């Protein structure tokens, strides 16, 4: 009689289509909306929060779970998630915004130079170093013009709170430098937008996996309004799409926003280059939130276009 042989069953990992790492309390609605849309479309989502981060790391290491795509909304502000990002890179998971590409947008000085090299219109800008003497700063302000904007070369606060608008004097620059010591800053010409039916021609434009979605955005009130197809035609806003797609082509990111202003001579300027951690609070809940229909579009485009990530 031939003895029976026993083969050990190999437990296959559970495969999830999209994993989302998040840690900001105001991201809850956005993240859970993506989760719900995935489920409605027959996809399997997996949410990673600080409370289940270490359990998730262990499950990945033990090959009990695996992800096809990963959307990172946490590692930029929480170093605990860096280990997860590094592990998923080794597993060759597809990232909405790959970390190797994100490192090229961290320094606004380098981004400014790259955009100029690619003929993307940006405001006149000079670098303000912490070691600059007063006369050197005065000379740079003279070249930029008044009023000007002071912004850090690296993000110092979530939501662009480290940016000073309407600066007029060297003392304004000093004050901002004292608030954020040891940072390199940009002194940038402040664009005065024209009015389009009483709205300042200032836009926050979103790019999501090949689709461009523009929004009105008032830099003073921070109020958003969706741009309609009729307004795109009426005000000839096609350049918003061209500029945003051009930036996407340079940096190969799946999701980001950029700010574009149109000044009185109808020239378009990219005034704030690339933000990969967009504030996705809805206007229906927050007065300065993004229009609900825009977030709905972004969520649906993200889920539908996941296979286009390379």
N, C-alpha and C positions, 0 to 999 in steps of 0.2 A: 504494500500500500504506500502510495506516494505521500509523504508528510505534507501537511498544509503549510503554506507560506503566508505570513502576515505582512501586508504592506501598510506602512504608516500613512494615514491620510494627511495630505497637506492642506492646511486651512487657507483658502484664498482670501486676500484682503477685500474689505468692502470698498467699493470705488464710489467716490463722490465727484460730481461734475464741477462744482464750484465751491471753494473754501474762501471764507471772508474773515479776515482778522480785524477786530475793531476794539477800541478801548474808550472812545469819547462818548459820554452819555448822550450827547445831542445827535449822535450817529444812529441811535436805536431805530428810529422810524425808517431811515434810508436803508439800513441793513436788513431789517425785517421785511421791507417791501421787496427787496431783491429776493430774499428767501421765499416769499409767497409767490412771486412771479415764476421762479424756478419750479416750484412744486406744481403750479398750474400748467406749466409747459412740459411736465413729465421729467424734469431734471432733479438731481439729488444735490441739495445744498448742504453745507456744513459750516456752522458759525463758530469762530474761535474768539473767546473773550478771556481776560485774565483768569477767570474762575475755572476754565477748563484747558488752559494753555499747556500745563505740564502733563496732564493726562493725554492730550492730543500728541504731544511730542513722543511720549512713550508708545502710544499706539502706532505712530509712524515708524518708529525704530523697530518695533516688533513685527512690522509689515502686516498689521491687522487692518489698517486703512491706507488709502492712497487718494490723491486728488488729481484731477485733470487740469484745472485752472485755479489760480490763486489771486485774490484781490486783497491787497495789503492796505489797511486803513489804520495801522497801529504802530509799526516799528519806527516811524519817524519821531514819535514822542515817547515811546516806551521801549527801553533797551531789552526788556525781557523777551520781546518778540523777535529780536535779531537772530537768535538761535534757530527759531522756526524758519525764518527766511533762508538762512544758510542751509538748513537741512533740506528744504524744498528745492533749492537750487541743485543740490547734489542728486535729488530724485528726478531732476529734469521736468519738473512741473512747469506748465506754461503760466507766465505772470501777465496780468493786465498791464502793469508797469514794471518791467524787469529792473531789478536793482542795479545791474550794470549800466543801464541807460539813465537811471535816476541820478547817478553820481555826477553826470555831466551837466545837470541843471542846478546843482546845489550852490554854485557860485555865480551870482548875478553879473559879476565883472566878466567872467569867461563867456557867459551867455550873451551879454551885450556885444562882445567882440565877434562872437560866432554869427549873431544875427546881422551885424554890419557886413561881415564877409559874405553873407548870403543875400545881401541887398534888401533886407527887411527894414522898413523905415522905423527908426527909434528916435526919441528925443535926444538933443545934445546932452551929453553926460560926461562928467569928470569924476575920477576916483578921489575920495577924501580919506587920507591915511591918518591914523591916530597921531603920527609924528609930524604931520603938516604944521608949518608955522603959520601965523596969522596972515602974513602977506601972501603966502601961497594959496591959502583958502580964499582970500579976497580976489585974487587973480582968477581962480576957478569960477567963483560966483559971477564975476564980470563976464566971463565967457559964456556961462550958462544963461544968465539973465535972471531977472526978478519978476514974479515970484518963482521959487524953485522948490524941488522936492528933495528931501533927505531920506534915503532908504538904505538899510543894511545890505551888504553883499550876501549875507547868509540870513536865513529866517531866524528871528529871535523870539517871536511869539506867534501863536496860531492865529490865522485870520488876517495877517498883514498889519497887526497892531504896532509894529515897529517902524511904520512909515510916517514921516512928518510932511504934511502938505502946507502950502502957503508960507514957506520960509522966505524971509526977506533980508536977513542980516547974517553976518558972521557969528553973531551971538546966538542966533537960532541954531546954527550948525553946532556950535560949542555945547549948547544946552542938550541937544540930542546926543552928542558924543558922550557927555557926562552921564547921561541916563543909561547908555549902552556902551560902557567902557571897553576898550581894546578891539572894537569891531572896525572893519573897513566899511566905509559907506560910499554910496553913489550920490553925487550932487547932480540932479537931473532937471532940465528945463521943464517947467510945469506947463502942460498943454492946456490952452483955453478952448474948450469945445464949443463948436457952434450950436445953435438951437435948431431942433427939428420939431416944429409944432410945440414949442415951449419945453421940450425935453432936451437936456444936454446930450449931445451926441457922444455918449460914453457907453461902451459896451463891455460886458463880460461875456466872452464867447467860449463855449464848451466844445471839446472834441472827444467823441466816444467811439473808438474802434471804427474810424472811417467816416463818421457823420459829424457835421458841424452844426451846432445849435446856438445861435446868438440870443443875447438877452440885453435889454436896456439895463444900465446900472448907474445910479447917481452917486458920484464919489463923495458928495457931501452928506446925503441922507442915507446912503447905502440901500436904497429901495430898488428892487428888481421889478421889471415888467417884461413879459414875453414879447419878442419881436414877431410881428405878423408877416405873412407872405406879401400882403398889400404894402406894408411899410418897407419891405426889402426892395420892392419895385419902385415905389414912390420916391424913396430917398437914395436909391442906387447904392445899396449896401452890399453888393456882391463882393466887394473887396474884403469884407469881413471873413468870407468863406475862403478866399484865396490866401490871405495872410495866415489864417489859422491852419489851413491844410499845409502851407509851406513850413510852418513851425513843426507840425507833426512829421513831415517828411525829413526834417533835419534830425529830430531827436527820437523818432520811432516809439513814441509813447502811445498807450492805448486810451488813456483818460487823463485830461488836464483841462485847465481853463487859462485864458489869456485876457488881458484888458487892452482894448483898442479904442482910441479917441479920434474924432474927426474935428480938426480945427477949422477956423473960419474960411480958410482958403480951400476947404474941401480936401485937405490932405489927411490921409489916415496914418496914425502912428501907433505902434505897439508900445504901450506905456508901462505895463507890468507884464513881464515876459511869460513865465510859465509857473502855474501853480498845480502841483500834482495831487494835493490833498484839499480838494474843493469842499467848501462848506455846503452841506446838502440839507440844511434845515429848511422846512417848507414854509412858504409865506402864509399859509392858512393857520399856522401856529405861532410864527414869529414875524413881527412887522418887517424886519430886515432879512427875511428868508427868501430863498429862491422860489420863483413862481412854481406852483404845484405842477402845472402842465409840463414844465421843462424837466423837473425831476422825474416825472412819469415817463417822459421820452427817454431820458438817460437810462433809467432802469430797464426799460424794454429793449433799448438798443444794446445795452450791455449783455443781457441774457441772450438775445437773438444772434448777436455777432460774435459770441465767444469762439466759434470755430475759425474765425478769421485771424485769431492771434497766432503770431509766428515767433 
